[in-house]
Amino acid sequence: MTALIEVRDASVRYLSTGQTALSSTALTVAAGELTLVCGPSGCGKSTLLRLVNGLIPYSYRAAVTGEVLVDGRPVAGRTIRDISTVVGTMLQDPRKQVVGTTVRSEIAFGPENLGLPRAEIRRRIIEVAERVGISHLLERATAGLSGGELQMVAFAGVLVMRPKVVVVDEPLANLDPAASLRLMREVRRFVDEGGAAVVVEHRVEEILEFQPSQVLYMEDGRTRYQGPVDGFLRMAPAGHVKLPFATLVARAGELPEVTPPPHHAAGESTPRLEYRGADLGYGARTVLSGVDLALGPRERVAVLGPNGAGKSTLLRAAVMLTAASRGEVLVDGAPIAERSILSLATTFGYVFQNPGQALFSATVGQELAFGPRNLGWSPEEIARESENVLRATLLDGEKDIMDRPPRTLSYGQQRRLTVALALAMRPRTLILDEPTAGQDLRTTTEFIGHALAAESVESVYFITHDVDLALTYAGRIIVVDQGRVVADASPAELARTEGLWSGAGLQETSLVRAVRDHLADAGSIPHPFDLARRLSQLARSNQTPQEGTTPS
């Protein structure tokens, strides 16, 4: 049987940076196969996908050696249009591929460019919209969709072309658990019906239940492992890849030590951000109703919930990007309308989900200087603070980083840069919208640790779809669903609220089950590595843990 994808001894060097992103890489994918590609941020995963879908060398200037074949024919010499009929691509950032003004026009874009009859296009639109669960969005403007909703629309735009192969870059980054499950079920169904798929993802545990045929693990542009899942689980560096909790327990002796970020002592009674009976939304559209919350000045608060539930809307109110049509929003005890934009900018460092909304300067250095310069800082202060925030966001090791155009950084690096921009303003509260999407586990651990320990930062409020991240780093978790706040609890209390895990867009992970089964009190939750070591020690000392210690 002819392989649908063959990468033979391929190497890639980007001409814009001189960086060799891929070295002597090989990959074969046949019909009926689902391949998982994983590894640390910057290891070459996205570059491999760009080779397969023809974006290298047609959209990215690069020197390429080796050979790439798609459906038995070399990519070299073929047009992007030709390749796209075989390989459908869902990018890590859906905003880079969504071009239609409405969901319907976006899905129609590809078939229209193929010159298909209008009746056929309409039929395909209805079919794929129902398949991926976005029929209710067809008439919505794409500009008003959440990141997760956009990702499902982008996937519908891939399926409507009826490719033989789909390549998906970080599919879980912006999706709530229910949407992630729906998307991956459709990927699995596509493969079972005779197609093939290549999925790049850091959150390995969530992908494993869809039975990948093989795993390709990469580091520094090179293949470190290629083979079946069981071999991968035995060799994958536990500090780099998010593995099932059962695997962490089995390999507890290999887990790295993790230093928890310091906790600020509570004391102030006045909330940093308070909502009193607030209805929040955009113009005439109300997204959240009847919000009554008080977020403290020295808290770590995670916000969970489905795509489109209002998580971003809730925290955007802190910087007046959304307004209360009823009730009120207060900052440090005073109505937010009484605060100046400058005052809010130094109180809250707001980091958008989409880095493209924050990056506009020619170089990283100019980006970092923009806010502090408007605050009247001296060049020496700006240079010193720029160095500090680049170190805090793990960007200081990038060659000539201050002179790099921000858009030449990887998507994950751009996300961290936007956090650096917020930190450079020395805010008292950091607000992060999906801060770790596109980051590997090691980067997430170090980056979150540095950000939480930043000298000026007293409190952090962050939106995430990663339940384990919320359990590990938050002291309080708020769940938003169907336009309302439906839960407000400590991580341990939330793990024990079993009714939440069948609704509210939450997914019960193996860590959630371990917390519920093995932590007796409702206090703080240890880091997953520490909990895994504790359970492993119990097993070794013949104190047999309860059933469920190492859930599959």
C-alpha positions as CSV (number, residue, x, y, z in Angstrom):
1,M,0.0,0.0,0.0
2,T,1.3,3.4,-1.0
3,A,2.2,5.6,2.0
4,L,0.2,8.9,2.1
5,I,3.1,10.7,3.7
6,E,6.8,9.9,3.4
7,V,9.5,12.2,4.8
8,R,13.0,10.9,3.9
9,D,16.1,12.2,5.7
10,A,14.8,15.7,5.7
11,S,16.6,18.8,7.1
12,V,15.3,22.4,7.2
13,R,17.2,25.6,7.8
14,Y,15.2,28.8,7.9
15,L,16.8,31.6,5.8
16,S,15.3,34.4,7.9
17,T,17.1,33.3,11.1
18,G,19.8,30.9,9.9
19,Q,18.3,28.3,12.4
20,T,18.4,24.6,11.6
21,A,15.0,23.5,12.8
22,L,15.0,19.9,11.5
23,S,17.8,17.4,11.0
24,S,17.8,14.1,9.2
25,T,14.1,13.4,10.0
26,A,12.1,10.5,8.6
27,L,8.4,9.7,8.9
28,T,6.0,7.4,7.1
29,V,2.2,7.5,7.5
30,A,-0.2,5.2,5.7
31,A,-3.9,5.2,5.4
32,G,-5.6,4.2,8.6
33,E,-2.8,5.5,10.8
34,L,-2.8,8.2,13.5
35,T,0.6,9.6,14.3
36,L,1.3,11.6,17.5
37,V,4.3,14.0,17.2
38,C,5.5,15.5,20.5
39,G,8.5,17.0,22.1
40,P,9.7,20.3,23.8
41,S,8.8,23.7,22.4
42,G,11.0,24.6,19.4
43,C,12.0,21.0,18.7
44,G,10.9,21.1,15.1
45,K,7.3,19.7,15.3
46,S,5.6,22.6,13.4
47,T,8.5,22.6,10.9
48,L,7.8,18.9,10.1
49,L,4.1,19.7,9.5
50,R,5.1,22.6,7.2
51,L,7.1,20.2,5.1
52,V,4.2,17.8,4.8
53,N,1.6,20.4,3.8
54,G,3.9,22.3,1.4
55,L,4.2,25.5,3.5
56,I,7.9,24.9,3.3
57,P,9.4,26.2,1.0
58,Y,6.4,28.0,-0.5
59,S,5.4,30.2,2.4
60,Y,8.5,29.9,4.6
61,R,11.9,30.6,3.0
62,A,14.1,27.7,3.9
63,A,16.9,25.5,2.7
64,V,15.6,21.9,2.5
65,T,17.5,18.7,2.0
66,G,16.0,15.2,1.7
67,E,12.7,14.3,0.1
68,V,9.0,14.7,1.0
69,L,6.3,12.7,-0.8
70,V,2.6,13.2,-0.4
71,D,0.3,10.5,-1.9
72,G,3.3,9.0,-3.6
73,R,4.4,12.2,-5.4
74,P,7.2,14.6,-4.4
75,V,6.0,17.9,-2.8
76,A,8.7,19.7,-4.8
77,G,7.2,21.2,-7.9
78,R,3.6,20.9,-6.8
79,T,1.4,23.9,-6.1
80,I,-0.1,24.6,-2.6
81,R,-3.5,24.2,-4.2
82,D,-2.7,20.7,-5.5
83,I,-1.2,19.6,-2.1
84,S,-4.2,21.0,-0.2
85,T,-6.5,18.6,-2.0
86,V,-4.6,15.8,-0.3
87,V,-3.3,17.3,2.9
88,G,-5.7,19.4,5.1
89,T,-4.0,21.5,7.7
90,M,-5.3,23.0,11.0
91,L,-2.8,25.5,12.3
92,Q,-1.9,26.1,15.9
93,D,-3.4,29.6,15.7
94,P,-6.7,29.4,13.9
95,R,-6.7,33.2,13.3
96,K,-3.9,32.7,10.7
97,Q,-6.1,30.5,8.5
98,V,-9.7,31.8,9.0
99,V,-10.4,34.4,6.3
100,G,-14.2,34.4,6.0
101,T,-16.2,37.1,7.7
102,T,-18.9,34.5,8.7
103,V,-18.6,30.9,9.7
104,R,-20.5,29.8,6.6
105,S,-18.3,31.8,4.2
106,E,-15.2,30.5,5.9
107,I,-16.2,26.9,5.4
108,A,-17.2,27.6,1.8
109,F,-13.9,29.3,1.0
110,G,-12.0,26.1,0.1
111,P,-14.7,24.4,-2.0
112,E,-15.3,27.7,-3.8
113,N,-11.7,27.9,-4.8
114,L,-11.9,24.4,-6.2
115,G,-14.9,25.6,-8.4
116,L,-17.4,23.2,-6.9
117,P,-21.1,23.7,-7.8
118,R,-23.0,25.8,-5.3
119,A,-25.4,23.0,-4.4
120,E,-22.5,20.7,-3.5
121,I,-20.8,23.5,-1.4
122,R,-24.0,24.0,0.5
123,R,-24.4,20.3,1.1
124,R,-20.8,20.0,2.3
125,I,-21.2,22.9,4.7
126,I,-24.2,21.4,6.4
127,E,-22.5,18.0,6.6
128,V,-19.3,19.2,8.3
129,A,-21.0,21.8,10.5
130,E,-23.2,19.0,12.0
131,R,-20.2,16.7,12.2
132,V,-18.1,19.0,14.3
133,G,-21.0,20.5,16.2
134,I,-20.9,24.1,15.0
135,S,-24.3,24.3,13.1
136,H,-25.4,26.9,15.6
137,L,-22.5,29.1,14.6
138,L,-23.0,29.2,10.8
139,E,-24.3,32.7,10.7
140,R,-22.0,34.2,13.3
141,A,-19.2,36.6,12.4
142,T,-15.8,34.9,12.8
143,A,-14.4,38.0,14.5
144,G,-16.8,37.5,17.4
145,L,-15.9,33.8,18.1
146,S,-13.8,32.6,21.0
147,G,-10.4,30.9,20.3
148,G,-11.9,27.5,20.8
149,E,-14.9,28.2,18.5
150,L,-12.5,29.4,15.8
151,Q,-10.5,26.2,16.1
152,M,-13.6,24.1,15.4
153,V,-14.4,26.3,12.5
154,A,-10.9,25.9,11.1
155,F,-11.3,22.1,11.4
156,A,-14.6,22.2,9.6
157,G,-12.8,24.2,6.8
158,V,-10.3,21.3,6.6
159,L,-12.8,18.5,6.5
160,V,-15.0,20.2,3.8
161,M,-12.1,19.8,1.3
162,R,-12.2,16.0,1.8
163,P,-8.5,15.5,2.1
164,K,-6.7,12.1,2.4
165,V,-4.5,13.3,5.3
166,V,-5.1,15.9,8.1
167,V,-2.3,17.5,9.9
168,V,-3.3,19.2,13.2
169,D,-1.0,21.5,15.2
170,E,-1.8,21.7,18.9
171,P,-5.5,20.9,18.6
172,L,-6.1,21.0,22.3
173,A,-4.5,24.4,22.9
174,N,-7.7,26.5,22.8
175,L,-10.4,23.9,23.3
176,D,-12.4,23.0,26.3
177,P,-12.4,19.3,27.2
178,A,-15.8,18.6,25.6
179,A,-14.8,20.3,22.3
180,S,-11.4,18.6,22.5
181,L,-13.1,15.3,22.8
182,R,-15.4,16.1,19.9
183,L,-12.5,17.2,17.7
184,M,-10.3,14.2,18.4
185,R,-13.2,11.8,17.9
186,E,-13.7,13.3,14.5
187,V,-9.9,12.9,13.8
188,R,-10.1,9.3,14.9
189,R,-13.2,8.7,12.8
190,F,-11.5,10.3,9.8
191,V,-8.6,7.8,10.2
192,D,-10.9,4.8,10.7
193,E,-12.7,5.7,7.5
194,G,-9.5,5.3,5.6
195,G,-7.7,8.7,6.0
196,A,-4.5,9.4,7.9
197,A,-3.7,12.0,10.6
198,V,-0.6,13.6,12.0
199,V,-1.3,15.3,15.4
200,V,1.2,17.6,17.2
201,E,0.3,17.9,20.8
202,H,2.0,18.5,24.2
203,R,-0.9,17.2,26.2
204,V,-0.1,13.6,25.5
205,E,-2.5,12.0,28.0
206,E,-5.5,13.4,26.2
207,I,-4.4,12.0,22.9
208,L,-3.5,8.5,24.0
209,E,-7.1,7.5,24.5
210,F,-7.5,7.9,20.7
211,Q,-5.0,5.1,20.1
212,P,-2.1,6.6,18.0
213,S,-0.5,4.0,15.7
214,Q,2.9,5.5,16.4
215,V,4.6,8.3,18.4
216,L,7.4,10.5,17.1
217,Y,9.3,12.2,19.9
218,M,11.7,15.0,18.9
219,E,14.3,17.1,20.6
220,D,16.4,19.8,19.1
221,G,15.2,19.1,15.6
222,R,16.1,15.4,15.8
223,T,14.1,12.2,16.3
224,R,14.7,10.7,19.8
225,Y,12.0,8.0,19.6
226,Q,9.7,6.6,16.9
227,G,7.5,3.6,17.6
228,P,4.5,2.3,19.6
229,V,3.0,4.1,22.5
230,D,4.2,1.7,25.3
231,G,7.8,2.2,24.3
232,F,7.3,6.0,24.3
233,L,5.8,5.9,27.8
234,R,8.9,4.1,29.1
235,M,11.4,6.6,27.6
236,A,9.7,10.0,27.4
237,P,11.3,12.6,29.7
238,A,8.7,13.0,32.4
239,G,9.7,16.6,32.9
240,H,9.2,17.5,29.3
241,V,6.0,15.8,28.3
242,K,2.6,15.6,30.1
243,L,2.2,11.9,30.8
244,P,-0.7,10.0,32.4
245,F,-0.5,10.0,36.2
246,A,-0.2,6.3,36.2
247,T,3.1,6.6,34.3
248,L,4.3,9.3,36.7
249,V,3.8,6.9,39.6
250,A,5.5,4.0,37.8
251,R,8.5,6.2,37.0
252,A,8.5,8.2,40.2
253,G,12.2,7.7,40.7
254,E,13.0,9.6,37.5
255,L,10.8,12.7,38.2
256,P,12.6,16.0,38.6
257,E,12.3,18.0,41.7
258,V,10.0,21.0,41.4
259,T,10.2,24.1,43.5
260,P,6.8,25.5,44.2
261,P,6.4,29.3,43.5
262,P,6.2,31.3,46.7
263,H,2.8,32.2,48.1
264,H,2.1,35.7,49.2
265,A,0.7,36.1,52.7
266,A,-2.9,37.2,52.8
267,G,-3.8,40.2,54.7
268,E,-5.7,42.9,52.8
269,S,-9.5,42.7,53.1
270,T,-10.4,45.0,50.1
271,P,-10.8,42.9,46.9
272,R,-8.5,43.7,44.0
273,L,-11.4,43.0,41.5
274,E,-15.0,42.8,42.6
275,Y,-18.3,42.1,40.7
276,R,-21.6,43.1,42.3
277,G,-24.6,41.7,40.4
278,A,-22.8,42.4,37.1
279,D,-24.1,41.6,33.7
280,L,-21.2,41.6,31.3
281,G,-21.0,41.6,27.5
282,Y,-20.5,43.4,24.3
283,G,-23.0,46.1,23.2
284,A,-26.4,44.6,23.3
285,R,-25.1,41.0,23.7
286,T,-24.9,39.8,27.4
287,V,-22.4,37.0,27.9
288,L,-22.4,36.7,31.7
289,S,-25.3,37.4,34.0
290,G,-25.5,38.1,37.7
291,V,-21.9,37.9,38.6
292,D,-21.0,38.2,42.3
293,L,-17.3,37.6,42.9
294,A,-14.5,39.2,44.9
295,L,-11.0,38.3,43.8
296,G,-8.4,39.1,46.4
297,P,-5.2,41.1,46.0
298,R,-3.0,38.2,47.0
299,E,-4.7,35.2,45.3
300,R,-4.0,32.8,42.5
301,V,-7.3,32.2,40.8
302,A,-7.9,29.9,37.8
303,V,-11.0,30.3,35.6
304,L,-12.2,27.1,33.9
305,G,-15.2,26.5,31.6
306,P,-16.3,25.7,28.1
307,N,-15.5,27.7,25.0
308,G,-17.7,30.7,24.7
309,A,-18.9,30.4,28.3
310,G,-17.6,33.9,29.2
311,K,-14.2,33.2,30.8
312,S,-12.4,35.9,28.9
313,T,-15.4,38.3,29.2
314,L,-15.2,38.0,33.0
315,L,-11.6,39.1,33.3
316,R,-11.6,41.6,30.4
317,A,-13.8,43.7,32.6
318,A,-10.8,44.4,34.7
319,V,-9.3,46.6,32.0
320,M,-12.7,47.9,30.7
321,L,-12.6,45.8,27.5
322,T,-16.1,44.7,28.5
323,A,-18.6,46.7,30.5
324,A,-21.3,46.0,33.0
325,S,-24.8,46.7,31.5
326,R,-26.2,46.0,35.0
327,G,-24.5,46.0,38.4
328,E,-21.0,47.2,38.9
329,V,-17.3,46.3,38.7
330,L,-14.9,47.7,41.3
331,V,-11.1,47.8,41.5
332,D,-9.5,48.1,44.9
333,G,-12.8,49.1,46.3
334,A,-13.6,51.9,43.9
335,P,-15.9,51.8,40.8
336,I,-13.8,50.9,37.7
337,A,-15.2,53.9,35.8
338,E,-13.3,56.2,38.2
339,R,-9.9,54.7,37.4
340,S,-7.8,56.0,34.5
341,I,-6.5,53.8,31.8
342,L,-2.9,54.4,33.0
343,S,-3.9,53.4,36.6
344,L,-5.5,50.2,35.3
345,A,-2.5,49.4,33.2
346,T,-0.2,49.5,36.2
347,T,-2.7,47.6,38.4
348,F,-3.4,44.8,35.9
349,G,-1.0,43.3,33.4
350,Y,-3.5,41.8,30.9
351,V,-2.2,39.1,28.5
352,F,-4.5,38.2,25.6
353,Q,-5.2,34.7,24.3
354,N,-4.0,35.7,20.9
355,P,-0.5,37.2,20.9
356,G,-1.2,39.0,17.6
357,Q,-3.5,41.4,19.5
358,A,-0.5,42.7,21.5
359,L,2.5,42.6,19.1
360,F,2.9,45.5,16.7
361,S,6.5,46.8,16.9
362,A,9.4,46.0,14.6
363,T,11.6,44.4,17.2
364,V,11.2,42.6,20.6
365,G,13.2,45.4,22.2
366,Q,10.8,48.1,20.9
367,E,7.8,46.0,22.1
368,L,9.3,45.8,25.6
369,A,10.1,49.5,25.7
370,F,6.7,50.8,24.5
371,G,4.8,50.6,27.8
372,P,7.6,51.6,30.2
373,R,8.5,54.6,27.9
374,N,4.9,55.9,28.2
375,L,5.3,55.7,31.9
376,G,8.3,57.9,31.7
377,W,11.0,55.4,32.5
378,S,14.6,56.1,31.7
379,P,16.4,54.0,29.0
380,E,18.5,52.4,31.7
381,E,15.4,51.3,33.7
382,I,13.8,50.0,30.5
383,A,16.9,48.0,29.6
384,R,17.2,46.5,33.0
385,E,13.5,45.6,33.2
386,S,13.6,44.1,29.7
387,E,16.4,41.8,30.7
388,N,14.5,40.7,33.8
389,V,11.2,39.9,32.1
390,L,12.9,38.1,29.2
391,R,14.6,35.9,31.9
392,A,11.3,35.4,33.7
393,T,9.6,34.2,30.5
394,L,12.5,32.0,29.3
395,L,13.3,34.1,26.3
396,D,16.7,35.4,27.3
397,G,18.5,32.5,25.7
398,E,17.2,33.3,22.2
399,K,20.0,34.6,20.0
400,D,19.7,38.4,19.3
401,I,16.3,38.3,20.9
402,M,16.0,42.1,21.3
403,D,16.6,42.7,17.6
404,R,14.3,39.9,16.4
405,P,10.9,40.8,14.8
406,P,8.3,39.4,17.2
407,R,6.5,37.5,14.4
408,T,9.7,35.4,13.7
409,L,9.3,33.8,17.1
410,S,7.4,30.6,17.4
411,Y,3.8,30.8,18.5
412,G,4.6,29.6,22.0
413,Q,7.4,32.1,22.3
414,Q,5.1,34.9,21.1
415,R,2.7,33.9,23.9
416,R,5.6,34.2,26.5
417,L,6.6,37.5,25.0
418,T,3.2,39.0,25.6
419,V,3.6,37.9,29.3
420,A,6.9,39.7,29.3
421,L,5.3,42.8,28.0
422,A,2.8,42.7,30.8
423,L,5.5,42.1,33.4
424,A,7.5,45.0,32.1
425,M,4.8,47.4,33.3
426,R,5.3,46.0,36.9
427,P,1.6,45.3,37.5
428,R,0.3,44.2,40.9
429,T,-2.0,41.7,39.3
430,L,-1.3,39.5,36.3
431,I,-4.3,38.4,34.2
432,L,-3.4,35.6,31.8
433,D,-5.7,34.2,29.1
434,E,-4.5,30.6,28.2
435,P,-0.9,31.4,29.1
436,T,0.5,27.9,28.5
437,A,-1.1,26.9,25.2
438,G,1.7,25.8,22.9
439,Q,4.2,25.3,25.7
440,D,5.7,22.0,26.7
441,L,5.6,20.8,30.3
442,R,9.1,21.9,31.2
443,T,8.6,25.3,29.8
444,T,5.2,25.6,31.5
445,T,6.7,24.6,34.8
446,E,9.6,27.0,34.7
447,F,7.7,29.9,33.0
448,I,4.7,29.8,35.4
449,G,7.1,29.5,38.4
450,H,9.0,32.6,37.2
451,A,5.9,34.6,36.4
452,L,4.3,33.8,39.8
453,A,7.5,34.8,41.6
454,A,7.9,38.1,39.8
455,E,8.7,40.8,42.4
456,S,5.9,43.2,41.5
457,V,3.2,40.6,41.1
458,E,0.9,40.2,44.1
459,S,-1.8,38.1,42.5
460,V,-2.4,36.1,39.3
461,Y,-5.8,35.3,37.7
462,F,-5.5,32.9,34.8
463,I,-7.9,31.4,32.3
464,T,-7.1,27.9,31.2
465,H,-8.6,24.7,29.7
466,D,-5.8,22.6,31.3
467,V,-7.5,21.2,34.5
468,D,-4.2,19.9,35.8
469,L,-2.6,23.3,35.5
470,A,-5.4,24.8,37.5
471,L,-5.1,22.1,40.2
472,T,-1.4,22.6,40.5
473,Y,-1.0,26.3,40.5
474,A,-4.2,27.9,41.7
475,G,-5.4,28.3,45.3
476,R,-8.9,28.9,44.1
477,I,-10.8,27.8,40.9
478,I,-13.9,29.5,39.4
479,V,-15.9,27.6,36.9
480,V,-18.0,29.5,34.3
481,D,-20.7,27.8,32.3
482,Q,-23.7,28.9,30.2
483,G,-23.2,32.6,31.1
484,R,-23.0,32.1,34.9
485,V,-20.5,31.3,37.6
486,V,-21.3,27.7,38.6
487,A,-18.5,26.9,41.0
488,D,-16.0,28.7,43.2
489,A,-13.9,26.4,45.3
490,S,-10.4,25.3,46.3
491,P,-8.7,22.8,43.9
492,A,-9.2,19.9,46.3
493,E,-12.8,20.8,46.9
494,L,-13.4,21.0,43.1
495,A,-11.7,17.6,42.5
496,R,-14.2,16.1,45.0
497,T,-17.3,17.7,43.4
498,E,-18.1,14.8,41.2
499,G,-21.2,16.4,39.6
500,L,-19.0,19.1,37.9
501,W,-17.0,16.5,35.9
502,S,-20.0,15.4,33.9
503,G,-20.9,18.9,32.9
504,A,-19.5,22.5,32.9
505,G,-17.1,21.6,30.1
506,L,-14.6,19.9,32.5
507,Q,-12.7,16.7,32.0
508,E,-11.8,14.4,34.8
509,T,-8.1,13.7,34.3
510,S,-6.1,10.9,36.0
511,L,-4.7,13.6,38.3
512,V,-8.2,14.6,39.4
513,R,-9.0,11.0,40.3
514,A,-5.7,10.7,42.2
515,V,-6.5,13.8,44.2
516,R,-10.0,12.6,45.0
517,D,-8.9,9.1,45.9
518,H,-5.7,9.8,47.9
519,L,-5.8,13.3,49.5
520,A,-7.9,13.1,52.6
521,D,-8.2,16.8,53.3
522,A,-9.5,19.8,51.2
523,G,-6.3,21.8,51.6
524,S,-3.6,22.5,49.0
525,I,-2.7,20.0,46.3
526,P,1.0,19.0,45.9
527,H,2.7,19.2,42.5
528,P,1.8,16.0,40.5
529,F,5.4,14.9,40.6
530,D,5.4,15.1,44.5
531,L,2.0,13.3,44.7
532,A,3.3,10.5,42.3
533,R,6.4,10.1,44.5
534,R,4.2,9.8,47.6
535,L,2.0,7.1,46.1
536,S,5.0,5.2,44.8
537,Q,6.6,5.2,48.2
538,L,3.4,3.9,49.7
539,A,3.4,1.0,47.2
540,R,7.0,0.2,47.9
541,S,6.5,0.1,51.6
542,N,3.8,-2.5,51.2
543,Q,1.1,-0.1,52.3
544,T,-1.1,-1.0,49.4
545,P,-2.9,2.1,48.1
546,Q,-6.6,2.0,47.4
547,E,-7.9,0.8,44.1
548,G,-7.4,3.7,41.6
549,T,-3.9,4.7,42.7
550,T,-2.6,4.3,39.1
551,P,-5.6,4.8,36.9
552,S,-5.2,3.8,33.3
